[in-house]
């Protein structure tokens, strides 16, 4: 499976609410490559790679669970 296929599969598995958030993130990532957008340095790219790996391995915490754990 290619990286793009894996990303498509992950998106297909999201609820509508989470899909909207991911859409915003993807727009931000795409726009970061624009001349007027902020540059992505190696640290930012590494962070994105780690995040995508965590998503692929399902090492994620739902926001509601995270907030509950933090007492919010």
mmCIF file as Biopython writes it, N, C-alpha, C and O atoms, coordinates in Angstrom:
data_model
#
loop_
_atom_site.group_PDB
_atom_site.id
_atom_site.type_symbol
_atom_site.label_atom_id
_atom_site.label_alt_id
_atom_site.label_comp_id
_atom_site.label_asym_id
_atom_site.label_entity_id
_atom_site.label_seq_id
_atom_site.pdbx_PDB_ins_code
_atom_site.Cartn_x
_atom_site.Cartn_y
_atom_site.Cartn_z
_atom_site.occupancy
_atom_site.B_iso_or_equiv
_atom_site.auth_seq_id
_atom_site.auth_asym_id
_atom_site.pdbx_PDB_model_num
ATOM 1   N N  . UNK A ? 1  ? 0.851   -1.172 0.000  1.0 0.0 1  A 1 
ATOM 2   C CA . UNK A ? 1  ? 0.000   0.000  0.000  1.0 0.0 1  A 1 
ATOM 3   C C  . UNK A ? 1  ? 0.902   1.243  0.000  1.0 0.0 1  A 1 
ATOM 4   O O  . UNK A ? 1  ? 1.853   1.333  0.777  1.0 0.0 1  A 1 
ATOM 5   N N  . UNK A ? 2  ? 0.591   2.180  -0.870 1.0 0.0 2  A 1 
ATOM 6   C CA . UNK A ? 2  ? 1.386   3.409  -0.923 1.0 0.0 2  A 1 
ATOM 7   C C  . UNK A ? 2  ? 1.003   4.318  0.241  1.0 0.0 2  A 1 
ATOM 8   O O  . UNK A ? 2  ? -0.016  4.106  0.899  1.0 0.0 2  A 1 
ATOM 9   N N  . UNK A ? 3  ? 1.830   5.329  0.487  1.0 0.0 3  A 1 
ATOM 10  C CA . UNK A ? 3  ? 1.547   6.296  1.547  1.0 0.0 3  A 1 
ATOM 11  C C  . UNK A ? 3  ? 0.218   7.002  1.286  1.0 0.0 3  A 1 
ATOM 12  O O  . UNK A ? 3  ? -0.581  7.186  2.204  1.0 0.0 3  A 1 
ATOM 13  N N  . UNK A ? 4  ? -0.016  7.393  0.041  1.0 0.0 4  A 1 
ATOM 14  C CA . UNK A ? 4  ? -1.272  8.078  -0.304 1.0 0.0 4  A 1 
ATOM 15  C C  . UNK A ? 4  ? -2.476  7.160  -0.086 1.0 0.0 4  A 1 
ATOM 16  O O  . UNK A ? 4  ? -3.510  7.604  0.415  1.0 0.0 4  A 1 
ATOM 17  N N  . UNK A ? 5  ? -2.350  5.889  -0.457 1.0 0.0 5  A 1 
ATOM 18  C CA . UNK A ? 5  ? -3.444  4.942  -0.235 1.0 0.0 5  A 1 
ATOM 19  C C  . UNK A ? 5  ? -3.729  4.772  1.248  1.0 0.0 5  A 1 
ATOM 20  O O  . UNK A ? 5  ? -4.886  4.695  1.662  1.0 0.0 5  A 1 
ATOM 21  N N  . UNK A ? 6  ? -2.670  4.713  2.046  1.0 0.0 6  A 1 
ATOM 22  C CA . UNK A ? 6  ? -2.833  4.580  3.496  1.0 0.0 6  A 1 
ATOM 23  C C  . UNK A ? 6  ? -3.533  5.806  4.075  1.0 0.0 6  A 1 
ATOM 24  O O  . UNK A ? 6  ? -4.411  5.680  4.929  1.0 0.0 6  A 1 
ATOM 25  N N  . UNK A ? 7  ? -3.145  6.986  3.612  1.0 0.0 7  A 1 
ATOM 26  C CA . UNK A ? 7  ? -3.788  8.219  4.088  1.0 0.0 7  A 1 
ATOM 27  C C  . UNK A ? 7  ? -5.259  8.224  3.695  1.0 0.0 7  A 1 
ATOM 28  O O  . UNK A ? 7  ? -6.113  8.584  4.506  1.0 0.0 7  A 1 
ATOM 29  N N  . UNK A ? 8  ? -5.565  7.829  2.462  1.0 0.0 8  A 1 
ATOM 30  C CA . UNK A ? 8  ? -6.969  7.762  2.024  1.0 0.0 8  A 1 
ATOM 31  C C  . UNK A ? 8  ? -7.757  6.795  2.894  1.0 0.0 8  A 1 
ATOM 32  O O  . UNK A ? 8  ? -8.895  7.081  3.268  1.0 0.0 8  A 1 
ATOM 33  N N  . UNK A ? 9  ? -7.165  5.659  3.216  1.0 0.0 9  A 1 
ATOM 34  C CA . UNK A ? 9  ? -7.847  4.668  4.057  1.0 0.0 9  A 1 
ATOM 35  C C  . UNK A ? 9  ? -8.118  5.238  5.443  1.0 0.0 9  A 1 
ATOM 36  O O  . UNK A ? 9  ? -9.213  5.070  5.978  1.0 0.0 9  A 1 
ATOM 37  N N  . UNK A ? 10 ? -7.130  5.909  6.028  1.0 0.0 10 A 1 
ATOM 38  C CA . UNK A ? 10 ? -7.319  6.507  7.343  1.0 0.0 10 A 1 
ATOM 39  C C  . UNK A ? 10 ? -8.434  7.551  7.316  1.0 0.0 10 A 1 
ATOM 40  O O  . UNK A ? 10 ? -9.259  7.608  8.228  1.0 0.0 10 A 1 
ATOM 41  N N  . UNK A ? 11 ? -8.455  8.364  6.284  1.0 0.0 11 A 1 
ATOM 42  C CA . UNK A ? 11 ? -9.499  9.384  6.161  1.0 0.0 11 A 1 
ATOM 43  C C  . UNK A ? 11 ? -10.867 8.728  6.020  1.0 0.0 11 A 1 
ATOM 44  O O  . UNK A ? 11 ? -11.840 9.196  6.611  1.0 0.0 11 A 1 
ATOM 45  N N  . UNK A ? 12 ? -10.950 7.668  5.256  1.0 0.0 12 A 1 
ATOM 46  C CA . UNK A ? 12 ? -12.222 6.976  5.070  1.0 0.0 12 A 1 
ATOM 47  C C  . UNK A ? 12 ? -12.774 6.418  6.385  1.0 0.0 12 A 1 
ATOM 48  O O  . UNK A ? 12 ? -13.984 6.242  6.523  1.0 0.0 12 A 1 
ATOM 49  N N  . UNK A ? 13 ? -11.901 6.144  7.339  1.0 0.0 13 A 1 
ATOM 50  C CA . UNK A ? 13 ? -12.318 5.563  8.611  1.0 0.0 13 A 1 
ATOM 51  C C  . UNK A ? 13 ? -12.722 6.615  9.642  1.0 0.0 13 A 1 
ATOM 52  O O  . UNK A ? 13 ? -13.202 6.261  10.719 1.0 0.0 13 A 1 
ATOM 53  N N  . UNK A ? 14 ? -12.539 7.897  9.335  1.0 0.0 14 A 1 
ATOM 54  C CA . UNK A ? 14 ? -12.846 8.963  10.283 1.0 0.0 14 A 1 
ATOM 55  C C  . UNK A ? 14 ? -14.335 9.275  10.323 1.0 0.0 14 A 1 
ATOM 56  O O  . UNK A ? 14 ? -15.049 9.109  9.334  1.0 0.0 14 A 1 
ATOM 57  N N  . UNK A ? 15 ? -14.789 9.731  11.493 1.0 0.0 15 A 1 
ATOM 58  C CA . UNK A ? 15 ? -16.150 10.261 11.597 1.0 0.0 15 A 1 
ATOM 59  C C  . UNK A ? 15 ? -16.192 11.595 10.856 1.0 0.0 15 A 1 
ATOM 60  O O  . UNK A ? 15 ? -15.146 12.181 10.575 1.0 0.0 15 A 1 
ATOM 61  N N  . UNK A ? 16 ? -17.386 12.073 10.539 1.0 0.0 16 A 1 
ATOM 62  C CA . UNK A ? 16 ? -17.515 13.333 9.805  1.0 0.0 16 A 1 
ATOM 63  C C  . UNK A ? 16 ? -16.869 14.491 10.557 1.0 0.0 16 A 1 
ATOM 64  O O  . UNK A ? 16 ? -16.216 15.337 9.946  1.0 0.0 16 A 1 
ATOM 65  N N  . UNK A ? 17 ? -17.044 14.537 11.869 1.0 0.0 17 A 1 
ATOM 66  C CA . UNK A ? 17 ? -16.460 15.627 12.654 1.0 0.0 17 A 1 
ATOM 67  C C  . UNK A ? 17 ? -14.945 15.627 12.601 1.0 0.0 17 A 1 
ATOM 68  O O  . UNK A ? 17 ? -14.328 16.684 12.471 1.0 0.0 17 A 1 
ATOM 69  N N  . UNK A ? 18 ? -14.351 14.473 12.700 1.0 0.0 18 A 1 
ATOM 70  C CA . UNK A ? 18 ? -12.892 14.377 12.637 1.0 0.0 18 A 1 
ATOM 71  C C  . UNK A ? 18 ? -12.390 14.620 11.218 1.0 0.0 18 A 1 
ATOM 72  O O  . UNK A ? 18 ? -11.307 15.172 11.022 1.0 0.0 18 A 1 
ATOM 73  N N  . UNK A ? 19 ? -13.181 14.206 10.232 1.0 0.0 19 A 1 
ATOM 74  C CA . UNK A ? 19 ? -12.793 14.433 8.847  1.0 0.0 19 A 1 
ATOM 75  C C  . UNK A ? 19 ? -12.697 15.933 8.563  1.0 0.0 19 A 1 
ATOM 76  O O  . UNK A ? 19 ? -11.821 16.368 7.815  1.0 0.0 19 A 1 
ATOM 77  N N  . UNK A ? 20 ? -13.582 16.714 9.148  1.0 0.0 20 A 1 
ATOM 78  C CA . UNK A ? 20 ? -13.534 18.167 8.957  1.0 0.0 20 A 1 
ATOM 79  C C  . UNK A ? 20 ? -12.240 18.736 9.520  1.0 0.0 20 A 1 
ATOM 80  O O  . UNK A ? 20 ? -11.618 19.592 8.890  1.0 0.0 20 A 1 
ATOM 81  N N  . UNK A ? 21 ? -11.828 18.277 10.687 1.0 0.0 21 A 1 
ATOM 82  C CA . UNK A ? 21 ? -10.580 18.735 11.290 1.0 0.0 21 A 1 
ATOM 83  C C  . UNK A ? 21 ? -9.382  18.355 10.408 1.0 0.0 21 A 1 
ATOM 84  O O  . UNK A ? 21 ? -8.489  19.171 10.180 1.0 0.0 21 A 1 
ATOM 85  N N  . UNK A ? 22 ? -9.372  17.131 9.926  1.0 0.0 22 A 1 
ATOM 86  C CA . UNK A ? 22 ? -8.276  16.677 9.068  1.0 0.0 22 A 1 
ATOM 87  C C  . UNK A ? 22 ? -8.249  17.489 7.775  1.0 0.0 22 A 1 
ATOM 88  O O  . UNK A ? 22 ? -7.175  17.810 7.266  1.0 0.0 22 A 1 
ATOM 89  N N  . UNK A ? 23 ? -9.429  17.821 7.242  1.0 0.0 23 A 1 
ATOM 90  C CA . UNK A ? 23 ? -9.491  18.640 6.031  1.0 0.0 23 A 1 
ATOM 91  C C  . UNK A ? 23 ? -8.795  19.974 6.263  1.0 0.0 23 A 1 
ATOM 92  O O  . UNK A ? 23 ? -8.039  20.442 5.412  1.0 0.0 23 A 1 
ATOM 93  N N  . UNK A ? 24 ? -9.051  20.582 7.417  1.0 0.0 24 A 1 
ATOM 94  C CA . UNK A ? 24 ? -8.405  21.856 7.747  1.0 0.0 24 A 1 
ATOM 95  C C  . UNK A ? 24 ? -6.896  21.682 7.851  1.0 0.0 24 A 1 
ATOM 96  O O  . UNK A ? 24 ? -6.141  22.513 7.348  1.0 0.0 24 A 1 
ATOM 97  N N  . UNK A ? 25 ? -6.449  20.606 8.503  1.0 0.0 25 A 1 
ATOM 98  C CA . UNK A ? 25 ? -5.006  20.353 8.627  1.0 0.0 25 A 1 
ATOM 99  C C  . UNK A ? 25 ? -4.367  20.170 7.265  1.0 0.0 25 A 1 
ATOM 100 O O  . UNK A ? 25 ? -3.294  20.710 6.994  1.0 0.0 25 A 1 
ATOM 101 N N  . UNK A ? 26 ? -5.033  19.404 6.406  1.0 0.0 26 A 1 
ATOM 102 C CA . UNK A ? 26 ? -4.478  19.161 5.080  1.0 0.0 26 A 1 
ATOM 103 C C  . UNK A ? 26 ? -4.415  20.440 4.258  1.0 0.0 26 A 1 
ATOM 104 O O  . UNK A ? 26 ? -3.466  20.651 3.502  1.0 0.0 26 A 1 
ATOM 105 N N  . UNK A ? 27 ? -5.417  21.289 4.403  1.0 0.0 27 A 1 
ATOM 106 C CA . UNK A ? 27 ? -5.358  22.588 3.732  1.0 0.0 27 A 1 
ATOM 107 C C  . UNK A ? 27 ? -4.151  23.377 4.233  1.0 0.0 27 A 1 
ATOM 108 O O  . UNK A ? 27 ? -3.432  23.990 3.445  1.0 0.0 27 A 1 
ATOM 109 N N  . UNK A ? 28 ? -3.936  23.357 5.541  1.0 0.0 28 A 1 
ATOM 110 C CA . UNK A ? 28 ? -2.794  24.077 6.113  1.0 0.0 28 A 1 
ATOM 111 C C  . UNK A ? 28 ? -1.476  23.520 5.576  1.0 0.0 28 A 1 
ATOM 112 O O  . UNK A ? 28 ? -0.566  24.278 5.240  1.0 0.0 28 A 1 
ATOM 113 N N  . UNK A ? 29 ? -1.380  22.192 5.498  1.0 0.0 29 A 1 
ATOM 114 C CA . UNK A ? 29 ? -0.154  21.576 4.982  1.0 0.0 29 A 1 
ATOM 115 C C  . UNK A ? 29 ? 0.062   21.938 3.522  1.0 0.0 29 A 1 
ATOM 116 O O  . UNK A ? 29 ? 1.170   22.286 3.113  1.0 0.0 29 A 1 
ATOM 117 N N  . UNK A ? 30 ? -0.997  21.853 2.748  1.0 0.0 30 A 1 
ATOM 118 C CA . UNK A ? 30 ? -0.882  22.191 1.332  1.0 0.0 30 A 1 
ATOM 119 C C  . UNK A ? 30 ? -0.488  23.651 1.168  1.0 0.0 30 A 1 
ATOM 120 O O  . UNK A ? 30 ? 0.380   23.979 0.359  1.0 0.0 30 A 1 
ATOM 121 N N  . UNK A ? 31 ? -1.123  24.524 1.934  1.0 0.0 31 A 1 
ATOM 122 C CA . UNK A ? 31 ? -0.857  25.951 1.811  1.0 0.0 31 A 1 
ATOM 123 C C  . UNK A ? 31 ? 0.529   26.318 2.325  1.0 0.0 31 A 1 
ATOM 124 O O  . UNK A ? 31 ? 1.071   27.356 1.945  1.0 0.0 31 A 1 
ATOM 125 N N  . UNK A ? 32 ? 1.106   25.490 3.175  1.0 0.0 32 A 1 
ATOM 126 C CA . UNK A ? 32 ? 2.451   25.767 3.683  1.0 0.0 32 A 1 
ATOM 127 C C  . UNK A ? 32 ? 3.479   25.719 2.563  1.0 0.0 32 A 1 
ATOM 128 O O  . UNK A ? 32 ? 4.563   26.288 2.690  1.0 0.0 32 A 1 
ATOM 129 N N  . UNK A ? 33 ? 3.150   25.046 1.473  1.0 0.0 33 A 1 
ATOM 130 C CA . UNK A ? 33 ? 4.049   24.986 0.329  1.0 0.0 33 A 1 
ATOM 131 C C  . UNK A ? 33 ? 3.919   26.194 -0.587 1.0 0.0 33 A 1 
ATOM 132 O O  . UNK A ? 33 ? 4.727   26.374 -1.498 1.0 0.0 33 A 1 
ATOM 133 N N  . UNK A ? 34 ? 2.904   27.025 -0.353 1.0 0.0 34 A 1 
ATOM 134 C CA . UNK A ? 34 ? 2.741   28.234 -1.147 1.0 0.0 34 A 1 
ATOM 135 C C  . UNK A ? 34 ? 3.866   29.210 -0.833 1.0 0.0 34 A 1 
ATOM 136 O O  . UNK A ? 34 ? 4.439   29.184 0.257  1.0 0.0 34 A 1 
ATOM 137 N N  . UNK A ? 35 ? 4.172   30.058 -1.783 1.0 0.0 35 A 1 
ATOM 138 C CA . UNK A ? 35 ? 5.224   31.054 -1.571 1.0 0.0 35 A 1 
ATOM 139 C C  . UNK A ? 35 ? 4.918   31.957 -0.389 1.0 0.0 35 A 1 
ATOM 140 O O  . UNK A ? 35 ? 5.828   32.410 0.306  1.0 0.0 35 A 1 
ATOM 141 N N  . UNK A ? 36 ? 3.625   32.222 -0.158 1.0 0.0 36 A 1 
ATOM 142 C CA . UNK A ? 36 ? 3.235   33.110 0.939  1.0 0.0 36 A 1 
ATOM 143 C C  . UNK A ? 36 ? 3.071   32.377 2.265  1.0 0.0 36 A 1 
ATOM 144 O O  . UNK A ? 36 ? 2.889   33.017 3.300  1.0 0.0 36 A 1 
ATOM 145 N N  . UNK A ? 37 ? 3.133   31.044 2.253  1.0 0.0 37 A 1 
ATOM 146 C CA . UNK A ? 37 ? 2.946   30.273 3.475  1.0 0.0 37 A 1 
ATOM 147 C C  . UNK A ? 37 ? 4.250   30.136 4.244  1.0 0.0 37 A 1 
ATOM 148 O O  . UNK A ? 37 ? 5.328   30.402 3.712  1.0 0.0 37 A 1 
ATOM 149 N N  . UNK A ? 38 ? 4.142   29.717 5.505  1.0 0.0 38 A 1 
ATOM 150 C CA . UNK A ? 38 ? 5.350   29.535 6.303  1.0 0.0 38 A 1 
ATOM 151 C C  . UNK A ? 38 ? 6.159   28.339 5.805  1.0 0.0 38 A 1 
ATOM 152 O O  . UNK A ? 38 ? 5.577   27.337 5.390  1.0 0.0 38 A 1 
ATOM 153 N N  . UNK A ? 39 ? 7.479   28.428 5.838  1.0 0.0 39 A 1 
ATOM 154 C CA . UNK A ? 39 ? 8.301   27.293 5.401  1.0 0.0 39 A 1 
ATOM 155 C C  . UNK A ? 39 ? 8.261   26.158 6.423  1.0 0.0 39 A 1 
ATOM 156 O O  . UNK A ? 39 ? 8.113   26.396 7.622  1.0 0.0 39 A 1 
ATOM 157 N N  . UNK A ? 40 ? 8.392   24.948 5.946  1.0 0.0 40 A 1 
ATOM 158 C CA . UNK A ? 40 ? 8.462   23.793 6.832  1.0 0.0 40 A 1 
ATOM 159 C C  . UNK A ? 40 ? 9.922   23.368 6.930  1.0 0.0 40 A 1 
ATOM 160 O O  . UNK A ? 40 ? 10.514  22.920 5.948  1.0 0.0 40 A 1 
ATOM 161 N N  . UNK A ? 41 ? 10.497  23.511 8.122  1.0 0.0 41 A 1 
ATOM 162 C CA . UNK A ? 41 ? 11.877  23.103 8.312  1.0 0.0 41 A 1 
ATOM 163 C C  . UNK A ? 41 ? 11.936  21.613 8.616  1.0 0.0 41 A 1 
ATOM 164 O O  . UNK A ? 41 ? 10.900  20.956 8.720  1.0 0.0 41 A 1 
ATOM 165 N N  . UNK A ? 42 ? 13.135  21.082 8.757  1.0 0.0 42 A 1 
ATOM 166 C CA . UNK A ? 42 ? 13.295  19.644 8.973  1.0 0.0 42 A 1 
ATOM 167 C C  . UNK A ? 42 ? 12.642  19.183 10.275 1.0 0.0 42 A 1 
ATOM 168 O O  . UNK A ? 42 ? 12.145  18.060 10.352 1.0 0.0 42 A 1 
ATOM 169 N N  . UNK A ? 43 ? 12.640  20.037 11.293 1.0 0.0 43 A 1 
ATOM 170 C CA . UNK A ? 43 ? 11.997  19.673 12.563 1.0 0.0 43 A 1 
ATOM 171 C C  . UNK A ? 43 ? 10.485  19.538 12.383 1.0 0.0 43 A 1 
ATOM 172 O O  . UNK A ? 43 ? 9.879   18.602 12.904 1.0 0.0 43 A 1 
ATOM 173 N N  . UNK A ? 44 ? 9.878   20.466 11.650 1.0 0.0 44 A 1 
ATOM 174 C CA . UNK A ? 44 ? 8.434   20.406 11.405 1.0 0.0 44 A 1 
ATOM 175 C C  . UNK A ? 44 ? 8.089   19.174 10.570 1.0 0.0 44 A 1 
ATOM 176 O O  . UNK A ? 44 ? 7.112   18.482 10.856 1.0 0.0 44 A 1 
ATOM 177 N N  . UNK A ? 45 ? 8.882   18.902 9.547  1.0 0.0 45 A 1 
ATOM 178 C CA . UNK A ? 45 ? 8.632   17.729 8.714  1.0 0.0 45 A 1 
ATOM 179 C C  . UNK A ? 45 ? 8.785   16.433 9.507  1.0 0.0 45 A 1 
ATOM 180 O O  . UNK A ? 45 ? 8.011   15.495 9.318  1.0 0.0 45 A 1 
ATOM 181 N N  . UNK A ? 46 ? 9.770   16.378 10.387 1.0 0.0 46 A 1 
ATOM 182 C CA . UNK A ? 46 ? 9.953   15.192 11.235 1.0 0.0 46 A 1 
ATOM 183 C C  . UNK A ? 46 ? 8.770   15.006 12.169 1.0 0.0 46 A 1 
ATOM 184 O O  . UNK A ? 46 ? 8.316   13.883 12.389 1.0 0.0 46 A 1 
ATOM 185 N N  . UNK A ? 47 ? 8.271   16.105 12.716 1.0 0.0 47 A 1 
ATOM 186 C CA . UNK A ? 47 ? 7.112   16.044 13.595 1.0 0.0 47 A 1 
ATOM 187 C C  . UNK A ? 47 ? 5.894   15.524 12.844 1.0 0.0 47 A 1 
ATOM 188 O O  . UNK A ? 47 ? 5.142   14.705 13.372 1.0 0.0 47 A 1 
ATOM 189 N N  . UNK A ? 48 ? 5.697   15.989 11.625 1.0 0.0 48 A 1 
ATOM 190 C CA . UNK A ? 48 ? 4.589   15.499 10.806 1.0 0.0 48 A 1 
ATOM 191 C C  . UNK A ? 48 ? 4.743   14.009 10.512 1.0 0.0 48 A 1 
ATOM 192 O O  . UNK A ? 48 ? 3.767   13.261 10.576 1.0 0.0 48 A 1 
ATOM 193 N N  . UNK A ? 49 ? 5.940   13.581 10.197 1.0 0.0 49 A 1 
ATOM 194 C CA . UNK A ? 49 ? 6.189   12.162 9.941  1.0 0.0 49 A 1 
ATOM 195 C C  . UNK A ? 49 ? 5.863   11.312 11.168 1.0 0.0 49 A 1 
ATOM 196 O O  . UNK A ? 49 ? 5.259   10.246 11.049 1.0 0.0 49 A 1 
ATOM 197 N N  . UNK A ? 50 ? 6.269   11.790 12.350 1.0 0.0 50 A 1 
ATOM 198 C CA . UNK A ? 50 ? 5.968   11.049 13.588 1.0 0.0 50 A 1 
ATOM 199 C C  . UNK A ? 50 ? 4.459   10.995 13.824 1.0 0.0 50 A 1 
ATOM 200 O O  . UNK A ? 50 ? 3.923   9.958  14.215 1.0 0.0 50 A 1 
ATOM 201 N N  . UNK A ? 51 ? 3.787   12.100 13.590 1.0 0.0 51 A 1 
ATOM 202 C CA . UNK A ? 51 ? 2.333   12.125 13.770 1.0 0.0 51 A 1 
ATOM 203 C C  . UNK A ? 51 ? 1.617   11.184 12.820 1.0 0.0 51 A 1 
ATOM 204 O O  . UNK A ? 51 ? 0.691   10.479 13.221 1.0 0.0 51 A 1 
ATOM 205 N N  . UNK A ? 52 ? 2.038   11.167 11.564 1.0 0.0 52 A 1 
ATOM 206 C CA . UNK A ? 52 ? 1.429   10.250 10.598 1.0 0.0 52 A 1 
ATOM 207 C C  . UNK A ? 52 ? 1.702   8.800  10.969 1.0 0.0 52 A 1 
ATOM 208 O O  . UNK A ? 52 ? 0.836   7.941  10.803 1.0 0.0 52 A 1 
ATOM 209 N N  . UNK A ? 53 ? 2.899   8.526  11.470 1.0 0.0 53 A 1 
ATOM 210 C CA . UNK A ? 53 ? 3.220   7.162  11.909 1.0 0.0 53 A 1 
ATOM 211 C C  . UNK A ? 53 ? 2.351   6.764  13.094 1.0 0.0 53 A 1 
ATOM 212 O O  . UNK A ? 53 ? 1.880   5.629  13.161 1.0 0.0 53 A 1 
ATOM 213 N N  . UNK A ? 54 ? 2.135   7.685  14.029 1.0 0.0 54 A 1 
ATOM 214 C CA . UNK A ? 54 ? 1.263   7.402  15.167 1.0 0.0 54 A 1 
ATOM 215 C C  . UNK A ? 54 ? -0.168  7.129  14.697 1.0 0.0 54 A 1 
ATOM 216 O O  . UNK A ? 54 ? -0.821  6.211  15.195 1.0 0.0 54 A 1 
ATOM 217 N N  . UNK A ? 55 ? -0.649  7.917  13.751 1.0 0.0 55 A 1 
ATOM 218 C CA . UNK A ? 55 ? -1.986  7.675  13.205 1.0 0.0 55 A 1 
ATOM 219 C C  . UNK A ? 55 ? -2.070  6.312  12.546 1.0 0.0 55 A 1 
ATOM 220 O O  . UNK A ? 55 ? -3.027  5.569  12.763 1.0 0.0 55 A 1 
ATOM 221 N N  . UNK A ? 56 ? -1.079  5.985  11.748 1.0 0.0 56 A 1 
ATOM 222 C CA . UNK A ? 56 ? -1.080  4.711  11.042 1.0 0.0 56 A 1 
ATOM 223 C C  . UNK A ? 56 ? -1.058  3.540  12.019 1.0 0.0 56 A 1 
ATOM 224 O O  . UNK A ? 56 ? -1.673  2.504  11.765 1.0 0.0 56 A 1 
ATOM 225 N N  . UNK A ? 57 ? -0.344  3.705  13.141 1.0 0.0 57 A 1 
ATOM 226 C CA . UNK A ? 57 ? -0.237  2.641  14.152 1.0 0.0 57 A 1 
ATOM 227 C C  . UNK A ? 57 ? -1.366  2.717  15.179 1.0 0.0 57 A 1 
ATOM 228 O O  . UNK A ? 57 ? -1.420  1.934  16.127 1.0 0.0 57 A 1 
ATOM 229 N N  . UNK A ? 58 ? -2.268  3.684  14.966 1.0 0.0 58 A 1 
ATOM 230 C CA . UNK A ? 58 ? -3.414  3.891  15.871 1.0 0.0 58 A 1 
ATOM 231 C C  . UNK A ? 58 ? -2.971  4.231  17.293 1.0 0.0 58 A 1 
ATOM 232 O O  . UNK A ? 58 ? -3.637  3.866  18.263 1.0 0.0 58 A 1 
ATOM 233 N N  . UNK A ? 59 ? -1.847  4.930  17.407 1.0 0.0 59 A 1 
ATOM 234 C CA . UNK A ? 59 ? -1.377  5.419  18.709 1.0 0.0 59 A 1 
ATOM 235 C C  . UNK A ? 59 ? -1.890  6.850  18.882 1.0 0.0 59 A 1 
ATOM 236 O O  . UNK A ? 59 ? -1.132  7.819  18.838 1.0 0.0 59 A 1 
ATOM 237 N N  . UNK A ? 60 ? -3.188  6.940  19.078 1.0 0.0 60 A 1 
ATOM 238 C CA . UNK A ? 60 ? -3.826  8.246  19.205 1.0 0.0 60 A 1 
ATOM 239 C C  . UNK A ? 60 ? -4.770  8.232  20.389 1.0 0.0 60 A 1 
ATOM 240 O O  . UNK A ? 60 ? -5.211  7.169  20.827 1.0 0.0 60 A 1 
ATOM 241 N N  . UNK A ? 61 ? -5.081  9.403  20.906 1.0 0.0 61 A 1 
ATOM 242 C CA . UNK A ? 61 ? -6.036  9.561  21.986 1.0 0.0 61 A 1 
ATOM 243 C C  . UNK A ? 61 ? -7.132  10.500 21.507 1.0 0.0 61 A 1 
ATOM 244 O O  . UNK A ? 61 ? -6.848  11.576 20.982 1.0 0.0 61 A 1 
ATOM 245 N N  . UNK A ? 62 ? -8.362  10.101 21.683 1.0 0.0 62 A 1 
ATOM 246 C CA . UNK A ? 62 ? -9.470  10.968 21.308 1.0 0.0 62 A 1 
ATOM 247 C C  . UNK A ? 62 ? -9.427  12.233 22.161 1.0 0.0 62 A 1 
ATOM 248 O O  . UNK A ? 62 ? -9.055  12.187 23.333 1.0 0.0 62 A 1 
ATOM 249 N N  . UNK A ? 63 ? -9.805  13.348 21.573 1.0 0.0 63 A 1 
ATOM 250 C CA . UNK A ? 63 ? -9.753  14.630 22.273 1.0 0.0 63 A 1 
ATOM 251 C C  . UNK A ? 63 ? -10.563 14.588 23.566 1.0 0.0 63 A 1 
ATOM 252 O O  . UNK A ? 63 ? -10.109 15.099 24.590 1.0 0.0 63 A 1 
ATOM 253 N N  . UNK A ? 64 ? -11.743 13.994 23.539 1.0 0.0 64 A 1 
ATOM 254 C CA . UNK A ? 64 ? -12.573 13.921 24.745 1.0 0.0 64 A 1 
ATOM 255 C C  . UNK A ? 64 ? -11.856 13.151 25.855 1.0 0.0 64 A 1 
ATOM 256 O O  . UNK A ? 64 ? -11.922 13.542 27.020 1.0 0.0 64 A 1 
ATOM 257 N N  . UNK A ? 65 ? -11.175 12.065 25.504 1.0 0.0 65 A 1 
ATOM 258 C CA . UNK A ? 65 ? -10.426 11.285 26.499 1.0 0.0 65 A 1 
ATOM 259 C C  . UNK A ? 65 ? -9.259  12.102 27.044 1.0 0.0 65 A 1 
ATOM 260 O O  . UNK A ? 65 ? -8.997  12.102 28.247 1.0 0.0 65 A 1 
ATOM 261 N N  . UNK A ? 66 ? -8.564  12.794 26.149 1.0 0.0 66 A 1 
ATOM 262 C CA . UNK A ? 66 ? -7.438  13.626 26.572 1.0 0.0 66 A 1 
ATOM 263 C C  . UNK A ? 66 ? -7.906  14.708 27.551 1.0 0.0 66 A 1 
ATOM 264 O O  . UNK A ? 66 ? -7.291  14.918 28.596 1.0 0.0 66 A 1 
ATOM 265 N N  . UNK A ? 67 ? -8.994  15.385 27.202 1.0 0.0 67 A 1 
ATOM 266 C CA . UNK A ? 67 ? -9.513  16.441 28.081 1.0 0.0 67 A 1 
ATOM 267 C C  . UNK A ? 67 ? -9.963  15.888 29.409 1.0 0.0 67 A 1 
ATOM 268 O O  . UNK A ? 67 ? -9.733  16.510 30.446 1.0 0.0 67 A 1 
ATOM 269 N N  . UNK A ? 68 ? -10.608 14.720 29.402 1.0 0.0 68 A 1 
ATOM 270 C CA . UNK A ? 68 ? -11.062 14.099 30.653 1.0 0.0 68 A 1 
ATOM 271 C C  . UNK A ? 68 ? -9.860  13.734 31.532 1.0 0.0 68 A 1 
ATOM 272 O O  . UNK A ? 68 ? -9.901  13.929 32.746 1.0 0.0 68 A 1 
ATOM 273 N N  . UNK A ? 69 ? -8.797  13.209 30.926 1.0 0.0 69 A 1 
ATOM 274 C CA . UNK A ? 69 ? -7.597  12.854 31.674 1.0 0.0 69 A 1 
ATOM 275 C C  . UNK A ? 69 ? -6.932  14.085 32.293 1.0 0.0 69 A 1 
ATOM 276 O O  . UNK A ? 69 ? -6.316  14.001 33.355 1.0 0.0 69 A 1 
ATOM 277 N N  . UNK A ? 70 ? -7.063  15.204 31.628 1.0 0.0 70 A 1 
ATOM 278 C CA . UNK A ? 70 ? -6.453  16.458 32.097 1.0 0.0 70 A 1 
ATOM 279 C C  . UNK A ? 70 ? -7.382  17.234 33.022 1.0 0.0 70 A 1 
ATOM 280 O O  . UNK A ? 70 ? -7.019  18.304 33.511 1.0 0.0 70 A 1 
ATOM 281 N N  . UNK A ? 71 ? -8.602  16.692 33.271 1.0 0.0 71 A 1 
ATOM 282 C CA . UNK A ? 71 ? -9.545  17.343 34.176 1.0 0.0 71 A 1 
ATOM 283 C C  . UNK A ? 71 ? -10.218 18.564 33.580 1.0 0.0 71 A 1 
ATOM 284 O O  . UNK A ? 71 ? -10.566 19.498 34.301 1.0 0.0 71 A 1 
ATOM 285 N N  . UNK A ? 72 ? -10.399 18.563 32.294 1.0 0.0 72 A 1 
ATOM 286 C CA . UNK A ? 72 ? -11.067 19.701 31.626 1.0 0.0 72 A 1 
ATOM 287 C C  . UNK A ? 72 ? -12.507 19.426 31.363 1.0 0.0 72 A 1 
ATOM 288 O O  . UNK A ? 72 ? -13.208 20.275 30.811 1.0 0.0 72 A 1 
#
